Structure formats: C-alpha cells, structure tokens
Amino acid sequence: MIFIKGFLAGLSLVVLIGPVLIVLLETTIVSGKKEGLSVATGIFASDVVAVAMCLLGLQSLINNNNFLMAMFLAGGSIFITLGILSFFRSVSINQNIEKNVLRSFIKGFSVNFFNPFVFLVWISMITALSRWLTYSEVIIFMSGMVAGVFFLDITKVFLASYLKRFLSDGIIKVSYKICGIILLIAGISSISSGLKILNLL
C-alpha cells in the first residue's frame, strides 16, 4: 500500500516541466523511441542514485555549499551545451540520425543527476516522510515514487513517438530552437545560482 502511494505521488510530478523533460521529448522525436527509452532509463538510474544518497544520510554533503555550487555549475554547463547544440541543429524527420543507446543513457543520467533541484526535491520529500513513517516505510514509499516517475517518462516517450508522425520538418526545427532557448535559460539560471553560492563562501 505504501509503495502504491509512492507510485501515485510520482505520477503527480507530471506537472513538472524542465530541462529533463525537454531532453527526453527532443531525443525521442528526433532519434526515435529506442533512444528516448535510453534517456528515460538514464534518468531513472540517476534518480535511484540520488534517492539512495539521501536515504543513506548524505544530506549533509548535499546541503554543503561547495557541493551545491559544483552541482549548479556542472548542471548549468551541461544545459548550456545541450541548448547550443539544440538551437543550431538542423534535423529532418526522415534524416538518418546516428544512434547510440549508451550516449543517450549518459545524457539522461547527466541532465538529471547534475540538476541540483532534483536533490532538493528528494531531500524535501524524505524529510517530510520521516516525520510520519519509519525508515523502512520511507524506503518503500520512495521506491514507489521513483517507479512512478519512470513510468511517466516511458509514457512520455511513447506519446512523443506517436505524435512524431504528425510533425513536419518546419515544426521540428522551430521546436529545436525553442528547446535550445529553454535549456540555455535553465543553464544560465543554474550557473547564476552557483555563483551566488560562491559569493557566500
């Protein structure tokens, strides 16, 4: 029952829109379902690692200013790089794209793991749950939540793959530029946050 509650809580995160969602949809539409699923798996793996770090009592490390600064700067750099590549990339729906499942997995893992807000969400959730549940129950709940998020990401991949048939090259190109701009803004914002932390040290 606790696992199901966690799973449903994970599904509630469908309202979140950020760099991870952009990368997931972008990869699926351009490179295909298999690549999209690889990105989703990478995101899932990074969530598992992040939640495990929080559950193992590493909140002190995660809340450390130096750690947060490094995460913000690294995440921002990744977002900006992907944003620039996306903005200037010219892709046709029927174009043969070089596919690499491992690279897609690493992309999904990196974009999610080096996003400090991901850690902040998990820490907040675990801290709140710890007031009402035992440690083992928190683990079960968080397992369900991560599974729910993974299910959502897989659903997004299949939905994006289905919608791809209705998209034209023009729409794809405009979408890429929009995605690039969103990633650039997210990257600049992340680096700005990291520099603010640096000034506090």
DRENTOR-642231 format. One record per atom (N, C-alpha, C): atom name; residue number from 1; chain; x, y, z; residue in three letters. Coordinates in steps of 0.02 Angstrom, whole numbers. Atoms other than C-alpha are relative to their C-alpha. Layout:
BEGIN
LOSE   mimi   mido   roba       xx       yy       zz   bafi
LOSE     CA    NUM      A        X        Y        Z    Ala
...
//
This chain:
BEGIN
LOSE   mimi   mido   roba       xx       yy       zz   bafi
LOSE      N      1      A       41      -60        0    Met
LOSE     CA      1      A        0        0        0    Met
LOSE      C      1      A       43       63        0    Met
LOSE      N      2      A      -44      -58       -3    Ile
LOSE     CA      2      A      142      120       43    Ile
LOSE      C      2      A       34       10      -68    Ile
LOSE      N      3      A      -32       -4       66    Phe
LOSE     CA      3      A      227       78     -123    Phe
LOSE      C      3      A      -47       32      -50    Phe
LOSE      N      4      A       50      -28       46    Ile
LOSE     CA      4      A       66      118     -217    Ile
LOSE      C      4      A       -8       75       11    Ile
LOSE      N      5      A        6      -72      -16    Lys
LOSE     CA      5      A       50      285     -126    Lys
LOSE      C      5      A       60       38      -28    Lys
LOSE      N      6      A      -60      -31       27    Gly
LOSE     CA      6      A      229      324     -175    Gly
LOSE      C      6      A       -3        4      -76    Gly
LOSE      N      7      A        7        3       73    Phe
LOSE     CA      7      A      194      272     -354    Phe
LOSE      C      7      A      -46       56      -25    Phe
LOSE      N      8      A       48      -52       18    Leu
LOSE     CA      8      A       43      388     -363    Leu
LOSE      C      8      A       30       70       11    Leu
LOSE      N      9      A      -33      -64      -13    Ala
LOSE     CA      9      A      147      529     -287    Ala
LOSE      C      9      A       48       15      -57    Ala
LOSE      N     10      A      -45       -9       57    Gly
LOSE     CA     10      A      274      501     -427    Gly
LOSE      C     10      A      -37       22      -62    Gly
LOSE      N     11      A       41      -19       58    Leu
LOSE     CA     11      A      136      515     -556    Leu
LOSE      C     11      A      -21       73        3    Leu
LOSE      N     12      A       21      -69       -9    Ser
LOSE     CA     12      A       87      683     -483    Ser
LOSE      C     12      A       52       50      -26    Ser
LOSE      N     13      A      -54      -43       24    Leu
LOSE     CA     13      A      255      752     -542    Leu
LOSE      C     13      A       -5       13      -75    Leu
LOSE      N     14      A       10      -12       71    Val
LOSE     CA     14      A      187      752     -720    Val
LOSE      C     14      A       -5       74      -16    Val
LOSE      N     15      A        8      -71       11    Val
LOSE     CA     15      A      155      938     -698    Val
LOSE      C     15      A       67       37       -5    Val
LOSE      N     16      A      -65      -32        2    Leu
LOSE     CA     16      A      342      974     -685    Leu
LOSE      C     16      A       27        5      -71    Leu
LOSE      N     17      A      -29      -11       66    Ile
LOSE     CA     17      A      421     1048     -841    Ile
LOSE      C     17      A       69       29       10    Ile
LOSE      N     18      A      -68      -24       -8    Gly
LOSE     CA     18      A      608     1068     -851    Gly
LOSE      C     18      A       46      -28      -53    Gly
LOSE      N     19      A      -49       23       49    Pro
LOSE     CA     19      A      769     1026     -944    Pro
LOSE      C     19      A       -4      -75      -14    Pro
LOSE      N     20      A        3       73        7    Val
LOSE     CA     20      A      747      839     -913    Val
LOSE      C     20      A      -56      -19      -49    Val
LOSE      N     21      A       56       14       45    Leu
LOSE     CA     21      A      577      837    -1000    Leu
LOSE      C     21      A       17       20      -71    Leu
LOSE      N     22      A      -19      -25       66    Ile
LOSE     CA     22      A      645      940    -1145    Ile
LOSE      C     22      A       46      -50      -35    Ile
LOSE      N     23      A      -48       47       29    Val
LOSE     CA     23      A      790      821    -1174    Val
LOSE      C     23      A      -33      -67      -17    Val
LOSE      N     24      A       34       63       11    Leu
LOSE     CA     24      A      678      668    -1159    Leu
LOSE      C     24      A      -43        2      -63    Leu
LOSE      N     25      A       44       -6       58    Leu
LOSE     CA     25      A      550      728    -1287    Leu
LOSE      C     25      A       39       13      -64    Leu
LOSE      N     26      A      -41      -18       57    Glu
LOSE     CA     26      A      680      802    -1403    Glu
LOSE      C     26      A       35      -62      -29    Glu
LOSE      N     27      A      -36       60       21    Thr
LOSE     CA     27      A      781      641    -1410    Thr
LOSE      C     27      A      -48      -50      -32    Thr
LOSE      N     28      A       49       48       27    Thr
LOSE     CA     28      A      626      533    -1440    Thr
LOSE      C     28      A      -24       20      -69    Thr
LOSE      N     29      A       27      -24       64    Ile
LOSE     CA     29      A      557      640    -1581    Ile
LOSE      C     29      A       50       -4      -56    Ile
LOSE      N     30      A      -52       -2       53    Val
LOSE     CA     30      A      721      657    -1675    Val
LOSE      C     30      A       35      -67      -10    Val
LOSE      N     31      A      -40       61        6    Ser
LOSE     CA     31      A      814      496    -1636    Ser
LOSE      C     31      A      -40      -65        4    Ser
LOSE      N     32      A       42       59       -2    Gly
LOSE     CA     32      A      671      376    -1604    Gly
LOSE      C     32      A      -16      -26       70    Gly
LOSE      N     33      A       25       27      -64    Lys
LOSE     CA     33      A      585      276    -1469    Lys
LOSE      C     33      A       55      -34       41    Lys
LOSE      N     34      A      -52       37      -35    Lys
LOSE     CA     34      A      735      167    -1426    Lys
LOSE      C     34      A       47       48       36    Lys
LOSE      N     35      A      -44      -49      -31    Glu
LOSE     CA     35      A      845      319    -1393    Glu
LOSE      C     35      A      -36       36       57    Glu
LOSE      N     36      A       39      -32      -53    Gly
LOSE     CA     36      A      706      401    -1293    Gly
LOSE      C     36      A       -4      -43       62    Gly
LOSE      N     37      A        2       46      -57    Leu
LOSE     CA     37      A      690      247    -1184    Leu
LOSE      C     37      A       67       -4       35    Leu
LOSE      N     38      A      -67        0      -30    Ser
LOSE     CA     38      A      878      251    -1156    Ser
LOSE      C     38      A        9       61       44    Ser
LOSE      N     39      A       -4      -61      -41    Val
LOSE     CA     39      A      866      431    -1095    Val
LOSE      C     39      A      -41      -10       63    Val
LOSE      N     40      A       44       11      -58    Ala
LOSE     CA     40      A      720      382     -981    Ala
LOSE      C     40      A       33      -46       50    Ala
LOSE      N     41      A      -35       47      -44    Thr
LOSE     CA     41      A      823      238     -911    Thr
LOSE      C     41      A       57       35       36    Thr
LOSE      N     42      A      -53      -39      -31    Gly
LOSE     CA     42      A      968      356     -879    Gly
LOSE      C     42      A      -27       45       55    Gly
LOSE      N     43      A       33      -43      -50    Ile
LOSE     CA     43      A      851      475     -787    Ile
LOSE      C     43      A      -19      -42       61    Ile
LOSE      N     44      A       20       45      -54    Phe
LOSE     CA     44      A      784      329     -684    Phe
LOSE      C     44      A       60      -20       42    Phe
LOSE      N     45      A      -61       21      -36    Ala
LOSE     CA     45      A      960      271     -639    Ala
LOSE      C     45      A       26       56       43    Ala
LOSE      N     46      A      -25      -57      -39    Ser
LOSE     CA     46      A     1009      445     -582    Ser
LOSE      C     46      A      -46       15       59    Ser
LOSE      N     47      A       47       -8      -56    Asp
LOSE     CA     47      A      851      458     -476    Asp
LOSE      C     47      A       13      -51       55    Asp
LOSE      N     48      A      -15       53      -49    Val
LOSE     CA     48      A      893      293     -393    Val
LOSE      C     48      A       62       18       40    Val
LOSE      N     49      A      -62      -19      -34    Val
LOSE     CA     49      A     1069      353     -353    Val
LOSE      C     49      A      -12       59       46    Val
LOSE      N     50      A       13      -60      -40    Ala
LOSE     CA     50      A     1008      523     -291    Ala
LOSE      C     50      A      -41      -17       63    Ala
LOSE      N     51      A       42       19      -56    Val
LOSE     CA     51      A      873      447     -180    Val
LOSE      C     51      A       40      -42       49    Val
LOSE      N     52      A      -42       42      -44    Ala
LOSE     CA     52      A      996      318     -113    Ala
LOSE      C     52      A       48       42       41    Ala
LOSE      N     53      A      -46      -45      -36    Met
LOSE     CA     53      A     1119      456      -68    Met
LOSE      C     53      A      -37       35       57    Met
LOSE      N     54      A       40      -34      -52    Cys
LOSE     CA     54      A      981      547       27    Cys
LOSE      C     54      A      -19      -48       57    Cys
LOSE      N     55      A       21       49      -50    Leu
LOSE     CA     55      A      922      390      116    Leu
LOSE      C     55      A       58      -25       43    Leu
LOSE      N     56      A      -59       23      -37    Leu
LOSE     CA     56      A     1098      344      167    Leu
LOSE      C     56      A       27       53       47    Leu
LOSE      N     57      A      -19      -51      -47    Gly
LOSE     CA     57      A     1108      504      266    Gly
LOSE      C     57      A       53       48      -25    Gly
LOSE      N     58      A      -50      -45       28    Leu
LOSE     CA     58      A     1213      606      146    Leu
LOSE      C     58      A      -28       71      -11    Leu
LOSE      N     59      A       29      -67        6    Gln
LOSE     CA     59      A     1102      760      165    Gln
LOSE      C     59      A       51       54       17    Gln
LOSE      N     60      A      -50      -49      -20    Ser
LOSE     CA     60      A     1248      849      250    Ser
LOSE      C     60      A       45       17      -59    Ser
LOSE      N     61      A      -41      -12       59    Leu
LOSE     CA     61      A     1350      828       91    Leu
LOSE      C     61      A      -39       39      -52    Leu
LOSE      N     62      A       42      -31       51    Ile
LOSE     CA     62      A     1207      877      -23    Ile
LOSE      C     62      A      -16       72       18    Ile
LOSE      N     63      A       16      -68      -22    Asn
LOSE     CA     63      A     1169     1031       83    Asn
LOSE      C     63      A       63       43        7    Asn
LOSE      N     64      A      -63      -37       -5    Asn
LOSE     CA     64      A     1353     1080       84    Asn
LOSE      C     64      A        5       50      -58    Asn
LOSE      N     65      A       -3      -53       51    Asn
LOSE     CA     65      A     1380     1245       -8    Asn
LOSE      C     65      A       48      -17      -58    Asn
LOSE      N     66      A      -48       18       53    Asn
LOSE     CA     66      A     1532     1179     -102    Asn
LOSE      C     66      A      -29      -51      -48    Asn
LOSE      N     67      A       31       52       42    Phe
LOSE     CA     67      A     1437     1027     -163    Phe
LOSE      C     67      A      -55       31      -44    Phe
LOSE      N     68      A       54      -31       38    Leu
LOSE     CA     68      A     1286     1131     -215    Leu
LOSE      C     68      A       28       45      -55    Leu
LOSE      N     69      A      -31      -44       50    Met
LOSE     CA     69      A     1397     1257     -304    Met
LOSE      C     69      A       25      -40      -59    Met
LOSE      N     70      A      -27       43       53    Ala
LOSE     CA     70      A     1483     1119     -402    Ala
LOSE      C     70      A      -57      -29      -43    Ala
LOSE      N     71      A       58       28       35    Met
LOSE     CA     71      A     1314     1042     -447    Met
LOSE      C     71      A      -33       52      -45    Met
LOSE      N     72      A       31      -53       40    Phe
LOSE     CA     72      A     1241     1207     -505    Phe
LOSE      C     72      A       43       18      -61    Phe
LOSE      N     73      A      -45      -18       54    Leu
LOSE     CA     73      A     1394     1248     -610    Leu
LOSE      C     73      A        5      -56      -52    Leu
LOSE      N     74      A       -4       57       46    Ala
LOSE     CA     74      A     1407     1073     -685    Ala
LOSE      C     74      A      -65       -8      -38    Ala
LOSE      N     75      A       65        5       33    Gly
LOSE     CA     75      A     1221     1064     -720    Gly
LOSE      C     75      A      -11       55      -50    Gly
LOSE      N     76      A        8      -57       46    Gly
LOSE     CA     76      A     1220     1237     -796    Gly
LOSE      C     76      A       41       -8      -63    Gly
LOSE      N     77      A      -44       11       58    Ser
LOSE     CA     77      A     1365     1193     -910    Ser
LOSE      C     77      A      -30      -52      -48    Ser
LOSE      N     78      A       31       52       41    Ile
LOSE     CA     78      A     1276     1036     -970    Ile
LOSE      C     78      A      -61       28      -36    Ile
LOSE      N     79      A       60      -29       31    Phe
LOSE     CA     79      A     1113     1130    -1001    Phe
LOSE      C     79      A       18       47      -57    Phe
LOSE      N     80      A      -20      -49       51    Ile
LOSE     CA     80      A     1201     1269    -1098    Ile
LOSE      C     80      A       28      -36      -61    Ile
LOSE      N     81      A      -28       38       56    Thr
LOSE     CA     81      A     1298     1145    -1204    Thr
LOSE      C     81      A      -55      -33      -42    Thr
LOSE      N     82      A       55       32       35    Leu
LOSE     CA     82      A     1141     1047    -1247    Leu
LOSE      C     82      A      -44       52      -34    Leu
LOSE      N     83      A       42      -53       28    Gly
LOSE     CA     83      A     1047     1210    -1277    Gly
LOSE      C     83      A       30       27      -65    Gly
LOSE      N     84      A      -33      -25       60    Ile
LOSE     CA     84      A     1175     1274    -1402    Ile
LOSE      C     84      A       -4      -51      -57    Ile
LOSE      N     85      A        3       53       50    Leu
LOSE     CA     85      A     1181     1107    -1493    Leu
LOSE      C     85      A      -71       -5      -28    Leu
LOSE      N     86      A       69        5       21    Ser
LOSE     CA     86      A      991     1103    -1499    Ser
LOSE      C     86      A      -20       59      -44    Ser
LOSE      N     87      A       21      -61       36    Phe
LOSE     CA     87      A      969     1283    -1558    Phe
LOSE      C     87      A       28        1      -71    Phe
LOSE      N     88      A      -32       -4       65    Phe
LOSE     CA     88      A     1091     1267    -1703    Phe
LOSE      C     88      A       -4      -65      -41    Phe
LOSE      N     89      A        5       64       35    Arg
LOSE     CA     89      A     1048     1089    -1751    Arg
LOSE      C     89      A      -54        1      -53    Arg
LOSE      N     90      A       48        3       55    Ser
LOSE     CA     90      A      962     1062    -1917    Ser
LOSE      C     90      A      -17      -73      -14    Ser
LOSE      N     91      A       20       70        5    Val
LOSE     CA     91      A      863      900    -1923    Val
LOSE      C     91      A      -63       -8      -40    Val
LOSE      N     92      A       59       17       38    Ser
LOSE     CA     92      A      740      823    -2043    Ser
LOSE      C     92      A      -30      -64       29    Ser
LOSE      N     93      A       33       59      -28    Ile
LOSE     CA     93      A      611      694    -1988    Ile
LOSE      C     93      A       25      -64      -33    Ile
LOSE      N     94      A      -21       60       36    Asn
LOSE     CA     94      A      669      573    -2122    Asn
LOSE      C     94      A       76       -7       -3    Asn
LOSE      N     95      A      -74        3        0    Gln
LOSE     CA     95      A      854      607    -2092    Gln
LOSE      C     95      A       24      -58       42    Gln
LOSE      N     96      A      -29       56      -38    Asn
LOSE     CA     96      A      959      460    -2036    Asn
LOSE      C     96      A       45       28       54    Asn
LOSE      N     97      A      -39      -26      -56    Ile
LOSE     CA     97      A     1022      506    -1864    Ile
LOSE      C     97      A       43      -56       29    Ile
LOSE      N     98      A      -44       49      -32    Glu
LOSE     CA     98      A     1172      418    -1789    Glu
LOSE      C     98      A      -26      -15       70    Glu
LOSE      N     99      A       30       19      -63    Lys
LOSE     CA     99      A     1103      321    -1642    Lys
LOSE      C     99      A       51      -34       46    Lys
LOSE      N    100      A      -46       29      -48    Asn
LOSE     CA    100      A     1196      274    -1485    Asn
LOSE      C    100      A      -37       -5       67    Asn
LOSE      N    101      A       39       11      -61    Val
LOSE     CA    101      A     1099      197    -1341    Val
LOSE      C    101      A       37       20       63    Val
LOSE      N    102      A      -40      -16      -59    Leu
LOSE     CA    102      A     1240      217    -1216    Leu
LOSE      C    102      A        6       76        9    Leu
LOSE      N    103      A       -6      -72       -4    Arg
LOSE     CA    103      A     1263      400    -1259    Arg
LOSE      C    103      A      -66       32       23    Arg
LOSE      N    104      A       65      -25      -21    Ser
LOSE     CA    104      A     1076      430    -1237    Ser
LOSE      C    104      A      -11      -13       74    Ser
LOSE      N    105      A        5       17      -71    Phe
LOSE     CA    105      A     1082      342    -1068    Phe
LOSE      C    105      A       40       50       42    Phe
LOSE      N    106      A      -43      -47      -37    Ile
LOSE     CA    106      A     1227      452    -1011    Ile
LOSE      C    106      A      -30       70       -1    Ile
LOSE      N    107      A       31      -66        5    Lys
LOSE     CA    107      A     1136      607    -1074    Lys
LOSE      C    107      A      -56        6       51    Lys
LOSE      N    108      A       55       -1      -48    Gly
LOSE     CA    108      A      981      564     -972    Gly
LOSE      C    108      A       24        1       72    Gly
LOSE      N    109      A      -28        3      -68    Phe
LOSE     CA    109      A     1084      521     -818    Phe
LOSE      C    109      A       30       67       20    Phe
LOSE      N    110      A      -36      -62      -16    Ser
LOSE     CA    110      A     1190      679     -826    Ser
LOSE      C    110      A      -47       59        9    Ser
LOSE      N    111      A       46      -56       -4    Val
LOSE     CA    111      A     1049      802     -860    Val
LOSE      C    111      A      -41       -1       64    Val
LOSE      N    112      A       40        6      -61    Asn
LOSE     CA    112      A      951      736     -712    Asn
LOSE      C    112      A       43        3       63    Asn
LOSE      N    113      A      -41        4      -60    Phe
LOSE     CA    113      A     1090      698     -588    Phe
LOSE      C    113      A       33       66       18    Phe
LOSE      N    114      A      -35      -63      -13    Phe
LOSE     CA    114      A     1179      865     -608    Phe
LOSE      C    114      A      -48       59        4    Phe
LOSE      N    115      A       50      -52      -12    Asn
LOSE     CA    115      A     1017      960     -583    Asn
LOSE      C    115      A      -12        4       75    Asn
LOSE      N    116      A        5       -4      -73    Pro
LOSE     CA    116      A     1026     1019     -401    Pro
LOSE      C    116      A      -71       -2       26    Pro
LOSE      N    117      A       70       -1      -22    Phe
LOSE     CA    117      A      838     1042     -394    Phe
LOSE      C    117      A      -28      -70       10    Phe
LOSE      N    118      A       21       70       -8    Val
LOSE     CA    118      A      817      854     -412    Val
LOSE      C    118      A       16      -23       71    Val
LOSE      N    119      A      -19       19      -68    Phe
LOSE     CA    119      A      913      827     -250    Phe
LOSE      C    119      A      -42       37       52    Phe
LOSE      N    120      A       40      -39      -47    Leu
LOSE     CA    120      A      816      966     -163    Leu
LOSE      C    120      A      -70      -29        6    Leu
LOSE      N    121      A       67       30       -1    Val
LOSE     CA    121      A      651      883     -211    Val
LOSE      C    121      A        1      -64       41    Val
LOSE      N    122      A       -3       64      -36    Trp
LOSE     CA    122      A      705      712     -147    Trp
LOSE      C    122      A       13       11       75    Trp
LOSE      N    123      A      -14      -14      -71    Ile
LOSE     CA    123      A      777      784       15    Ile
LOSE      C    123      A      -62       25       36    Ile
LOSE      N    124      A       61      -28      -30    Ser
LOSE     CA    124      A      618      882       49    Ser
LOSE      C    124      A      -51      -55       12    Ser
LOSE      N    125      A       49       54       -4    Met
LOSE     CA    125      A      511      729       16    Met
LOSE      C    125      A       19      -49       57    Met
LOSE      N    126      A      -22       48      -51    Ile
LOSE     CA    126      A      615      613      126    Ile
LOSE      C    126      A       -5       30       70    Ile
LOSE      N    127      A        4      -34      -65    Thr
LOSE     CA    127      A      624      741      267    Thr
LOSE      C    127      A      -72        2       25    Thr
LOSE      N    128      A       71       -3      -19    Ala
LOSE     CA    128      A      435      762      266    Ala
LOSE      C    128      A      -26      -69       19    Ala
LOSE      N    129      A       24       68      -13    Leu
LOSE     CA    129      A      402      575      259    Leu
LOSE      C    129      A       27      -29       66    Leu
LOSE      N    130      A      -33       26      -61    Ser
LOSE     CA    130      A      523      540      402    Ser
LOSE      C    130      A      -37       18       63    Ser
LOSE      N    131      A       38      -21      -59    Arg
LOSE     CA    131      A      406      631      520    Arg
LOSE      C    131      A      -59      -47       14    Arg
LOSE      N    132      A       60       41       -7    Trp
LOSE     CA    132      A      265      507      489    Trp
LOSE      C    132      A       12      -75      -10    Trp
LOSE      N    133      A      -12       70       17    Leu
LOSE     CA    133      A      343      345      427    Leu
LOSE      C    133      A       66      -25       31    Leu
LOSE      N    134      A      -63       30      -23    Thr
LOSE     CA    134      A      478      225      487    Thr
LOSE      C    134      A       49        2      -58    Thr
LOSE      N    135      A      -52       -3       52    Tyr
LOSE     CA    135      A      643      217      392    Tyr
LOSE      C    135      A      -15      -49      -58    Tyr
LOSE      N    136      A       15       50       51    Ser
LOSE     CA    136      A      592       57      301    Ser
LOSE      C    136      A      -60       21      -42    Ser
LOSE      N    137      A       59      -23       37    Glu
LOSE     CA    137      A      424      133      254    Glu
LOSE      C    137      A       18       57      -48    Glu
LOSE      N    138      A      -23      -55       43    Val
LOSE     CA    138      A      511      287      185    Val
LOSE      C    138      A       34      -29      -63    Val
LOSE      N    139      A      -34       32       56    Ile
LOSE     CA    139      A      619      173       76    Ile
LOSE      C    139      A      -51      -28      -50    Ile
LOSE      N    140      A       52       29       42    Ile
LOSE     CA    140      A      464       83       10    Ile
LOSE      C    140      A      -37       55      -38    Ile
LOSE      N    141      A       36      -56       31    Phe
LOSE     CA    141      A      373      247      -23    Phe
LOSE      C    141      A       42       32      -56    Phe
LOSE      N    142      A      -44      -32       50    Met
LOSE     CA    142      A      522      324     -114    Met
LOSE      C    142      A       13      -46      -60    Met
LOSE      N    143      A       -7       48       55    Ser
LOSE     CA    143      A      544      164     -216    Ser
LOSE      C    143      A      -60        5      -47    Ser
LOSE      N    144      A       61       -7       39    Gly
LOSE     CA    144      A      364      180     -272    Gly
LOSE      C    144      A       -1       66      -38    Gly
LOSE      N    145      A        0      -65       32    Met
LOSE     CA    145      A      387      364     -311    Met
LOSE      C    145      A       47        2      -60    Met
LOSE      N    146      A      -48        2       55    Val
LOSE     CA    146      A      542      336     -418    Val
LOSE      C    146      A      -28      -43      -57    Val
LOSE      N    147      A       31       43       51    Ala
LOSE     CA    147      A      449      195     -508    Ala
LOSE      C    147      A      -55       38      -37    Ala
LOSE      N    148      A       53      -40       31    Gly
LOSE     CA    148      A      303      314     -539    Gly
LOSE      C    148      A       28       50      -49    Gly
LOSE      N    149      A      -32      -48       45    Val
LOSE     CA    149      A      419      445     -615    Val
LOSE      C    149      A       26      -35      -62    Val
LOSE      N    150      A      -25       38       56    Phe
LOSE     CA    150      A      499      312     -725    Phe
LOSE      C    150      A      -57      -20      -47    Phe
LOSE      N    151      A       59       17       40    Phe
LOSE     CA    151      A      327      254     -784    Phe
LOSE      C    151      A      -24       60      -40    Phe
LOSE      N    152      A       20      -61       34    Leu
LOSE     CA    152      A      284      434     -826    Leu
LOSE      C    152      A       47       15      -59    Leu
LOSE      N    153      A      -48      -14       53    Asp
LOSE     CA    153      A      444      456     -927    Asp
LOSE      C    153      A       -8      -48      -59    Asp
LOSE      N    154      A       11       49       54    Ile
LOSE     CA    154      A      412      296    -1025    Ile
LOSE      C    154      A      -63       19      -40    Ile
LOSE      N    155      A       62      -21       32    Thr
LOSE     CA    155      A      235      356    -1061    Thr
LOSE      C    155      A       12       60      -46    Thr
LOSE      N    156      A      -16      -59       40    Lys
LOSE     CA    156      A      304      522    -1124    Lys
LOSE      C    156      A       37      -20      -64    Lys
LOSE      N    157      A      -37       23       58    Val
LOSE     CA    157      A      422      429    -1240    Val
LOSE      C    157      A      -47      -29      -53    Val
LOSE      N    158      A       46       30       47    Phe
LOSE     CA    158      A      283      327    -1319    Phe
LOSE      C    158      A      -47       52      -30    Phe
LOSE      N    159      A       43      -53       25    Leu
LOSE     CA    159      A      172      481    -1333    Leu
LOSE      C    159      A       36       43      -51    Leu
LOSE      N    160      A      -39      -40       46    Ala
LOSE     CA    160      A      310      582    -1415    Ala
LOSE      C    160      A       13      -38      -65    Ala
LOSE      N    161      A      -11       42       59    Ser
LOSE     CA    161      A      347      437    -1533    Ser
LOSE      C    161      A      -62       -2      -44    Ser
LOSE      N    162      A       63        1       37    Tyr
LOSE     CA    162      A      164      431    -1583    Tyr
LOSE      C    162      A      -14       67      -35    Tyr
LOSE      N    163      A       13      -66       27    Leu
LOSE     CA    163      A      150      619    -1609    Leu
LOSE      C    163      A       49       19      -56    Leu
LOSE      N    164      A      -51      -16       49    Lys
LOSE     CA    164      A      306      620    -1717    Lys
LOSE      C    164      A      -27       -3      -71    Lys
LOSE      N    165      A       26        9       67    Arg
LOSE     CA    165      A      207      562    -1869    Arg
LOSE      C    165      A      -40       60      -24    Arg
LOSE      N    166      A       40      -58       18    Phe
LOSE     CA    166      A      105      722    -1864    Phe
LOSE      C    166      A       41       64       -6    Phe
LOSE      N    167      A      -43      -59        1    Leu
LOSE     CA    167      A      254      839    -1861    Leu
LOSE      C    167      A       36        8      -67    Leu
LOSE      N    168      A      -36      -15       61    Ser
LOSE     CA    168      A      333      924    -2011    Ser
LOSE      C    168      A       71       22       16    Ser
LOSE      N    169      A      -69      -22      -11    Asp
LOSE     CA    169      A      515      973    -2035    Asp
LOSE      C    169      A        1       70       30    Asp
LOSE      N    170      A        3      -68      -25    Gly
LOSE     CA    170      A      468     1154    -2003    Gly
LOSE      C    170      A      -15        3       74    Gly
LOSE      N    171      A       18        2      -70    Ile
LOSE     CA    171      A      386     1115    -1837    Ile
LOSE      C    171      A       58      -28       42    Ile
LOSE      N    172      A      -56       29      -35    Ile
LOSE     CA    172      A      534     1007    -1787    Ile
LOSE      C    172      A       55       51       11    Ile
LOSE      N    173      A      -53      -49       -5    Lys
LOSE     CA    173      A      658     1146    -1823    Lys
LOSE      C    173      A      -17       55       50    Lys
LOSE      N    174      A       21      -51      -48    Val
LOSE     CA    174      A      557     1275    -1726    Val
LOSE      C    174      A        2      -28       71    Val
LOSE      N    175      A       -1       33      -65    Ser
LOSE     CA    175      A      538     1152    -1583    Ser
LOSE      C    175      A       71       -5       28    Ser
LOSE      N    176      A      -69        6      -21    Tyr
LOSE     CA    176      A      725     1125    -1578    Tyr
LOSE      C    176      A       27       67       26    Tyr
LOSE      N    177      A      -23      -66      -21    Lys
LOSE     CA    177      A      757     1312    -1565    Lys
LOSE      C    177      A      -31       19       67    Lys
LOSE      N    178      A       34      -15      -63    Ile
LOSE     CA    178      A      628     1330    -1427    Ile
LOSE      C    178      A       32      -40       57    Ile
LOSE      N    179      A      -33       43      -50    Cys
LOSE     CA    179      A      705     1183    -1334    Cys
LOSE      C    179      A       69       26       18    Cys
LOSE      N    180      A      -66      -27      -12    Gly
LOSE     CA    180      A      876     1260    -1356    Gly
LOSE      C    180      A       -2       61       44    Gly
LOSE      N    181      A        6      -61      -40    Ile
LOSE     CA    181      A      820     1426    -1284    Ile
LOSE      C    181      A      -17      -17       73    Ile
LOSE      N    182      A       20       20      -68    Ile
LOSE     CA    182      A      737     1341    -1134    Ile
LOSE      C    182      A       60      -29       38    Ile
LOSE      N    183      A      -59       29      -32    Leu
LOSE     CA    183      A      895     1241    -1099    Leu
LOSE      C    183      A       53       53       16    Leu
LOSE      N    184      A      -47      -55      -12    Leu
LOSE     CA    184      A     1003     1397    -1115    Leu
LOSE      C    184      A      -20       41       61    Leu
LOSE      N    185      A       25      -38      -57    Ile
LOSE     CA    185      A      894     1491     -992    Ile
LOSE      C    185      A       11      -39       65    Ile
LOSE      N    186      A      -10       42      -59    Ala
LOSE     CA    186      A      899     1344     -871    Ala
LOSE      C    186      A       73       -3       19    Ala
LOSE      N    187      A      -72        3      -13    Gly
LOSE     CA    187      A     1088     1334     -889    Gly
LOSE      C    187      A       26       64       31    Gly
LOSE      N    188      A      -22      -65      -26    Ile
LOSE     CA    188      A     1116     1519     -860    Ile
LOSE      C    188      A      -25       10       72    Ile
LOSE      N    189      A       29       -5      -66    Ser
LOSE     CA    189      A      999     1515     -710    Ser
LOSE      C    189      A       38      -43       51    Ser
LOSE      N    190      A      -36       46      -44    Ser
LOSE     CA    190      A     1090     1365     -637    Ser
LOSE      C    190      A       69       27       18    Ser
LOSE      N    191      A      -67      -27      -12    Ile
LOSE     CA    191      A     1263     1443     -658    Ile
LOSE      C    191      A       -4       63       44    Ile
LOSE      N    192      A        9      -60      -41    Ser
LOSE     CA    192      A     1198     1606     -585    Ser
LOSE      C    192      A      -10      -19       74    Ser
LOSE      N    193      A       11       23      -68    Ser
LOSE     CA    193      A     1138     1511     -431    Ser
LOSE      C    193      A       65      -25       31    Ser
LOSE      N    194      A      -64       26      -24    Gly
LOSE     CA    194      A     1307     1425     -417    Gly
LOSE      C    194      A       48       57       19    Gly
LOSE      N    195      A      -44      -56      -13    Leu
LOSE     CA    195      A     1399     1592     -425    Leu
LOSE      C    195      A      -22       38       63    Leu
LOSE      N    196      A       26      -33      -61    Lys
LOSE     CA    196      A     1285     1664     -290    Lys
LOSE      C    196      A       25      -38       62    Lys
LOSE      N    197      A      -24       40      -56    Ile
LOSE     CA    197      A     1333     1519     -177    Ile
LOSE      C    197      A       75       12       11    Ile
LOSE      N    198      A      -73      -13       -3    Leu
LOSE     CA    198      A     1517     1551     -220    Leu
LOSE      C    198      A       14       65       38    Leu
LOSE      N    199      A       -9      -64      -34    Asn
LOSE     CA    199      A     1499     1730     -158    Asn
LOSE      C    199      A      -12       -4       74    Asn
LOSE      N    200      A       16        8      -71    Leu
LOSE     CA    200      A     1433     1666        7    Leu
LOSE      C    200      A       54      -37       38    Leu
LOSE      N    201      A      -53       40      -33    Leu
LOSE     CA    201      A     1585     1556       41    Leu
LOSE      C    201      A       53       45       31    Leu
//
